[in-house]
Amino acid sequence: MTQTFIPGKDAALEDSIARFQQKLLDLGFDIEEASWLNPVPHVWSVHIRDKECSLCFTNGKGATKKAALASALGEYFERLSTKLLFC
């Protein structure tokens, strides 16, 4: 599998996505990719949410689908750490 690196980031997008998804599963979250948008070339956004609580959601943006998904998953952890998810 090809690894996608973004300058200034510590890990490949694929590694970050896999790690975030596994940690969320371990914590009991069942995350789904609810919707994707690609309004113009090189601009992606994704809306992710917990299947059991649709109010627990985040959005991610990036130049690729993987970058947008990593962004959304990272945002999910930010909201968890600051208690901004209300389930």
Secondary structure, 3 states (H helix, E strand, C coil): CCCCCCCCCCCCHHHHHHHHHHHHHHCCCCEEEEEEEEEECCEEEEEEEECCCCCCEEEEEECCHHHHHHHHHHHHHHHHHCCCCCC
